[in-house]
Amino acid sequence: MSEALDSENLREALAYYDSWLKFNQHYQRIPGVQVAVYAGDRVVFSAAYGHADVENDVPLTGQHLFRIASHSKTFTGTAILQLVEQGRLRLDDKAAQHVTEIVGTPIGERTVRELLAHAGGITRDGADADWWQLAKGFPDRDQLLDVLREETSVVISENERFKYSNIGYGLLGLVIEAASGTPYNAYVQTAIVDKLGLSSLGPELDPERLPEYAAGYSALAYAEKRVPIEHVDTRALASATGFFGNARDLVTYFSAHLPGDDRLLTDKSKREMQHPLWVTGSDEKGRYGLGMSISKVGDRDVFGHGGGYPGHITRSLFDPERHLAVSVLTNAIDGPAGQLAEGLLKLIDLAQSKERGDTTGLGRFTGRYANLWGVVDIVLLGGRLYGTDPAAPDPADEPQPLEADGDTLRVTGGYDGSYGESYRFTFAADGTVETVRGSSGVTLYPIDGFTLPERVTVAG
């Protein structure tokens, strides 16, 4: 059943989400972050922060392209279900029925359904997968077939447990090629991307568009500075990890997976893709269907996929009940795309959690305030004021509920020891905030005017 989002709650959540994303791009030292949000029947938010190319000081825009990696699996799953609807294959077909080069091998006995669900027990990437750090090229068709024929490429029995496999999805690309009579890249381009009229999505690196791609960067875990990583073709693993796109086109693509939209698949096929088959983590919040991941964010099941490519980490989530989708694309190999994507859903949950309050006069308190100890945001969500820490992983985790009384905000909830304390504001003649005496009694300042001395000493 569809659940309508309150338009004012959504507007307030998006306004703070913009500020929170900008802060986190800088705070977490991410080269660039590109984001889009789809709600109702259109893209309602599109933004970019940071750089597409740090060395050449190129600002990131909403038009830059990213390698979206394992998002490719959702396109592969969609293509398989399209071919099932057309009667060209069945989910219970064995792979070797379509890819005759692996007849008589253990992997050839795996079904299409098992491969889509990562239930085939197949090696993740083979015994030598150094293409993931560009020490070698990604496998071509013959090299992929060599891996598929190796007995050691079957790691465990089928349907024993969730066992993620890019090699298995490479095989699905060959299945699509055989069943459709069209190369994988050409089929998904025509049957999915072109069908939706999207010009900034594609199944593989496009050399002619290289200037449009955001540079990818290494991590900070093993070095003091990031270095750029070359974009490369994923060849026979395009069906597992080849796609590129931008956030705006990506949320538009996922809107076609919302109920009632028949541009790509029937609702029956979409339900089959989104039905959770396997638990993917110890807390059982993560599950997997047929080319689609399922996550628990708050009390809701949301769907989508993530992607990890050398230099780009990406995440998309969509909520069928609220007709909502978000995509976050980062150009660092340690980019927190999942955290940033979930942040929007949590802010909307907070905004929707109570009946809307009267916002009259509350906007003057909102802003970002800093002192030696950190940063506090005063934010308006759902018509109510909250104090929250923008540096925390979850922007909506136990925020301080605040009630206005003159130039003071009183803390009316929370568990951080500030219950009953107040934020006391001083305003300039033009209505801007000059200082805030925080709930701990320590003065805060609007962050744009906050600076530190060369050395912090006792004022005398």
FENQUI-V103480 format. One record per residue. RES is the residue in three letters. NEAR is the number of other C-alpha atoms within 8 Angstrom. Layout:
[[RES & NEAR] [RES & NEAR]]
This chain:
[[MET & 3] [SER & 7] [GLU & 7] [ALA & 6] [LEU & 7] [ASP & 7] [SER & 6] [GLU & 7] [ASN & 14] [LEU & 11] [ARG & 8] [GLU & 12] [ALA & 13] [LEU & 10] [ALA & 8] [TYR & 10] [TYR & 11] [ASP & 9] [SER & 8] [TRP & 9] [LEU & 11] [LYS & 9] [PHE & 9] [ASN & 12] [GLN & 14] [HIS & 9] [TYR & 8] [GLN & 6] [ARG & 7] [ILE & 14] [PRO & 14] [GLY & 14] [VAL & 15] [GLN & 16] [VAL & 15] [ALA & 15] [VAL & 14] [TYR & 16] [ALA & 11] [GLY & 7] [ASP & 6] [ARG & 7] [VAL & 12] [VAL & 8] [PHE & 9] [SER & 12] [ALA & 10] [ALA & 11] [TYR & 13] [GLY & 12] [HIS & 11] [ALA & 16] [ASP & 12] [VAL & 8] [GLU & 5] [ASN & 5] [ASP & 8] [VAL & 9] [PRO & 9] [LEU & 15] [THR & 10] [GLY & 12] [GLN & 7] [HIS & 11] [LEU & 11] [PHE & 13] [ARG & 11] [ILE & 19] [ALA & 15] [SER & 14] [HIS & 13] [SER & 15] [LYS & 13] [THR & 12] [PHE & 12] [THR & 15] [GLY & 13] [THR & 11] [ALA & 13] [ILE & 9] [LEU & 10] [GLN & 10] [LEU & 13] [VAL & 11] [GLU & 7] [GLN & 7] [GLY & 7] [ARG & 9] [LEU & 9] [ARG & 8] [LEU & 8] [ASP & 7] [ASP & 9] [LYS & 11] [ALA & 15] [ALA & 12] [GLN & 9] [HIS & 9] [VAL & 12] [THR & 7] [GLU & 6] [ILE & 12] [VAL & 9] [GLY & 7] [THR & 9] [PRO & 9] [ILE & 13] [GLY & 13] [GLU & 10] [ARG & 12] [THR & 12] [VAL & 13] [ARG & 9] [GLU & 12] [LEU & 13] [LEU & 14] [ALA & 14] [HIS & 13] [ALA & 15] [GLY & 16] [GLY & 15] [ILE & 16] [THR & 14] [ARG & 10] [ASP & 9] [GLY & 9] [ALA & 4] [ASP & 5] [ALA & 7] [ASP & 8] [TRP & 9] [TRP & 8] [GLN & 7] [LEU & 7] [ALA & 7] [LYS & 7] [GLY & 9] [PHE & 10] [PRO & 11] [ASP & 9] [ARG & 8] [ASP & 7] [GLN & 8] [LEU & 12] [LEU & 10] [ASP & 8] [VAL & 9] [LEU & 12] [ARG & 11] [GLU & 8] [GLU & 8] [THR & 5] [SER & 12] [VAL & 12] [VAL & 8] [ILE & 8] [SER & 8] [GLU & 10] [ASN & 9] [GLU & 8] [ARG & 8] [PHE & 12] [LYS & 11] [TYR & 9] [SER & 11] [ASN & 12] [ILE & 15] [GLY & 14] [TYR & 15] [GLY & 14] [LEU & 10] [LEU & 14] [GLY & 15] [LEU & 10] [VAL & 11] [ILE & 15] [GLU & 12] [ALA & 10] [ALA & 10] [SER & 9] [GLY & 7] [THR & 9] [PRO & 8] [TYR & 11] [ASN & 10] [ALA & 8] [TYR & 13] [VAL & 13] [GLN & 11] [THR & 9] [ALA & 10] [ILE & 12] [VAL & 14] [ASP & 10] [LYS & 10] [LEU & 8] [GLY & 6] [LEU & 9] [SER & 8] [SER & 10] [LEU & 12] [GLY & 11] [PRO & 13] [GLU & 12] [LEU & 13] [ASP & 6] [PRO & 5] [GLU & 5] [ARG & 7] [LEU & 7] [PRO & 5] [GLU & 8] [TYR & 10] [ALA & 11] [ALA & 12] [GLY & 14] [TYR & 15] [SER & 13] [ALA & 11] [LEU & 9] [ALA & 4] [TYR & 5] [ALA & 7] [GLU & 5] [LYS & 6] [ARG & 9] [VAL & 6] [PRO & 9] [ILE & 10] [GLU & 6] [HIS & 7] [VAL & 6] [ASP & 9] [THR & 13] [ARG & 11] [ALA & 12] [LEU & 16] [ALA & 15] [SER & 18] [ALA & 15] [THR & 16] [GLY & 18] [PHE & 17] [PHE & 15] [GLY & 13] [ASN & 15] [ALA & 14] [ARG & 13] [ASP & 12] [LEU & 12] [VAL & 16] [THR & 11] [TYR & 10] [PHE & 11] [SER & 13] [ALA & 10] [HIS & 10] [LEU & 10] [PRO & 7] [GLY & 5] [ASP & 12] [ASP & 8] [ARG & 7] [LEU & 12] [LEU & 13] [THR & 8] [ASP & 10] [LYS & 7] [SER & 9] [LYS & 11] [ARG & 8] [GLU & 9] [MET & 11] [GLN & 13] [HIS & 9] [PRO & 10] [LEU & 8] [TRP & 10] [VAL & 12] [THR & 10] [GLY & 8] [SER & 5] [ASP & 5] [GLU & 8] [LYS & 10] [GLY & 12] [ARG & 14] [TYR & 16] [GLY & 16] [LEU & 12] [GLY & 14] [MET & 14] [SER & 13] [ILE & 15] [SER & 10] [LYS & 10] [VAL & 10] [GLY & 6] [ASP & 5] [ARG & 6] [ASP & 9] [VAL & 12] [PHE & 12] [GLY & 14] [HIS & 12] [GLY & 13] [GLY & 13] [GLY & 12] [TYR & 12] [PRO & 11] [GLY & 14] [HIS & 18] [ILE & 18] [THR & 16] [ARG & 14] [SER & 15] [LEU & 13] [PHE & 13] [ASP & 12] [PRO & 10] [GLU & 8] [ARG & 11] [HIS & 16] [LEU & 13] [ALA & 14] [VAL & 14] [SER & 16] [VAL & 16] [LEU & 16] [THR & 16] [ASN & 18] [ALA & 15] [ILE & 14] [ASP & 8] [GLY & 11] [PRO & 8] [ALA & 12] [GLY & 11] [GLN & 9] [LEU & 10] [ALA & 14] [GLU & 10] [GLY & 12] [LEU & 12] [LEU & 9] [LYS & 13] [LEU & 13] [ILE & 11] [ASP & 9] [LEU & 11] [ALA & 14] [GLN & 11] [SER & 7] [LYS & 7] [GLU & 6] [ARG & 8] [GLY & 7] [ASP & 6] [THR & 8] [THR & 5] [GLY & 5] [LEU & 10] [GLY & 8] [ARG & 8] [PHE & 8] [THR & 10] [GLY & 8] [ARG & 10] [TYR & 12] [ALA & 13] [ASN & 11] [LEU & 4] [TRP & 5] [GLY & 6] [VAL & 12] [VAL & 11] [ASP & 13] [ILE & 12] [VAL & 11] [LEU & 13] [LEU & 13] [GLY & 15] [GLY & 11] [ARG & 12] [LEU & 12] [TYR & 13] [GLY & 12] [THR & 12] [ASP & 10] [PRO & 12] [ALA & 8] [ALA & 6] [PRO & 6] [ASP & 8] [PRO & 13] [ALA & 10] [ASP & 5] [GLU & 6] [PRO & 11] [GLN & 11] [PRO & 12] [LEU & 13] [GLU & 9] [ALA & 9] [ASP & 7] [GLY & 4] [ASP & 8] [THR & 10] [LEU & 11] [ARG & 12] [VAL & 16] [THR & 10] [GLY & 9] [GLY & 12] [TYR & 7] [ASP & 5] [GLY & 5] [SER & 10] [TYR & 10] [GLY & 8] [GLU & 9] [SER & 10] [TYR & 12] [ARG & 10] [PHE & 12] [THR & 9] [PHE & 10] [ALA & 8] [ALA & 5] [ASP & 5] [GLY & 7] [THR & 8] [VAL & 12] [GLU & 10] [THR & 11] [VAL & 13] [ARG & 12] [GLY & 11] [SER & 10] [SER & 7] [GLY & 6] [VAL & 8] [THR & 9] [LEU & 11] [TYR & 12] [PRO & 13] [ILE & 9] [ASP & 4] [GLY & 6] [PHE & 9] [THR & 4] [LEU & 6] [PRO & 5] [GLU & 4] [ARG & 5] [VAL & 6] [THR & 4] [VAL & 4] [ALA & 3] [GLY & 2]]
